[in-house]
Amino acid sequence: MSAYSIGQMAERSGVRPVTIRYYEKAGLMERPPRLKNGYRSYQEKDLARLNFIRHCRRHNLSLDAIRKLARLKEAPDSSCVAVNDIIDREIEKLEELSASIGALKDHLTDLRRKCPGDGPVARCPILKDLSDENCSAESPGALFSDSSPRIIWPETEADKGKRRGKESPEKTRK
């Protein structure tokens, strides 16, 4: 039976060590036994569980949904009805989010139409509206919160170019 350090788990799964520790704290993974030196000692089953979690996150599933799905996966005689119920709820959340995003896009488009773009910033209607204390209450973006479903936005070519063009501080230090 192979044992893995947290670094090896990260390398094999593509999940950063800090995220692995977070999944342990969140109850998505069991805390592994420690070696005499205090390092975590993971097994193949832990790597399989981590990959399952990573795949669920790639599908934008909430931590609660992942927790429930993992429990069902460990009870192979459970009914798929329970799995479908979890996925159906996640689909409903995405449909709600999609409607909110559409409303937010419309709101931003309306804001953009207010500004001809040729005046000084001091008279910009967009900045004026965004500074209004009632703006956040009226904005469809107010529907978003920390508990909103997690979205992994696709990286654009411009994002990739920015990332390639910048070196990390560690690389520029001598």
N, C-alpha and C positions, 0 to 999 in steps of 0.2 A: 504494500500500500504506500503510495507516494504522499509525502508531506510537503506543503508549500508555505513559504513565508508570505507575508502580505505583499511584498514587492513582486514575488513570482505570480501571485494571484492577479495582481494588477497587470503584469506583463501578458499573462495568458488570456485575460478577459477583456483588456482594454478599459478597465474601470480603475480610476485613480484610488490610491490607498485611503485617502481621506473619505472618499465616497463609500468604500468598503466598510470603514469604521462607522460611518453614518448609518449604513444599512443594518449593522449590528445593533446600534443604539435604537434604531426605529423598529427593531424586532422582525426585520425581514430575513435576517440570517442569524443563526445561532452564534454565540460567542465561542470561538474555538479555544481549545486548551492552550496553555502557555508552556513553552519550553523552560528549562532551568534559567536561561538568560532573559526570560520575560517576553520573548518574541512569540507571536501567535503561530500556531501550527495548524494549517488548513489541510483538508483531505479532498479527494476527488469529488465527493458529494457536495462539499462547500463550493467548489469551482462550478459544478453543474447548477447549483442553486443561484450562484452569482450570475451565470450566463442567462438563466431563466429570468432573473430580475432585470438584467440589461435588455433582454429582448422585450420584456413587458414595457420598460421605460421607452424603448424605441417606438412602441405603439401608443405612447402617450398615456399609459394607464396610470392611475393614481396609486400612491403607496398603499392606501387602504384596499384597493382592488387587487393589487399584487399580493398583499398579505393573504387575502381571502382565496385567491387562485392558488397560491402556494400551499395553503392548508388543504384545498381540494385535491391538488396534485399528490399530496402525501396520503390521501385516502382514495385509492384507485377504484373502490367500489361505489364511490359517490356518483350521483346522477349528473349528467351533462347539463341538466336543466339549471342547476345552480351556477355553472360556468356561464351558460348563456344569459342568465339573469344579470350577472356581474358585467358582462360585455355589453348587454343592452343598456344598462345604466350608464356606462362609459360613453356609448354612442349618443344617448340623450344629452349628456353633459357637453359633448362636442357640438351637437346641433344647437344647443343654447349658446355656446360660445361663438359658433358661426354666425348666428343671428346678431349677437352683440358686436362682433367684429364688423358685420355689414352696417349696423347702425353707427358705429364709431367712424367707419369710412365715410358714410354720408355726412356725419357731423363735421369731420375734418374737411371734406370737400366744400361744405357750406362756409366754413371758416375761410378757406382759401379764396372763395369767390368774393369775399368781402374786401380783399386787399388787391388793388390794381398793380401793386408792385413798383410804382414809380415815385412814391413819396418817402419822406424821411421816417425812420423807425419810430421817432417820437409820436407820430400820428398813425402808426400801423394798427388797423382795426383788429388784426389777429392777436397781436400782443395785448391790446386793450381788452378784448374778450377773454383771453387766457388769464388776465390779471383780475378780472371781475370775480368777487367772492362767490357768486352764484354759478359761475361757469362749471365747476366740478360737479355740482349737484345736477345740472342739466345735461351734462355730457354723458353719452352712452358709455364712455370709458369708465364711468363711476361704477359700472357693473362688474368691473374687474377688481379682484382682490387677491391677497396672498393665497386664498383657498381656491382660486380659479384653476381649471385644468392646466397642466403644464404643456406648453407648445414648444416644439423644437422647430424653429424657423429654418427653412433651407438656406444654405449659405449661397450668396450670389457671387458672380464672377468678380464684382468690385470688392466684396469682402475678402475673397481669396487673394486678390492683388494687394490689398492693404496689408494682409497678414504676411505675404511673401516679402513685401518691401520693408518691413520693420524687423529689426533684430531685437531679441530680448536683451534686457540690461546685462544678463550674465555673459552673453556673447561679446558685448562691447567692452566689458571690463578687462583690464590686463593684469 
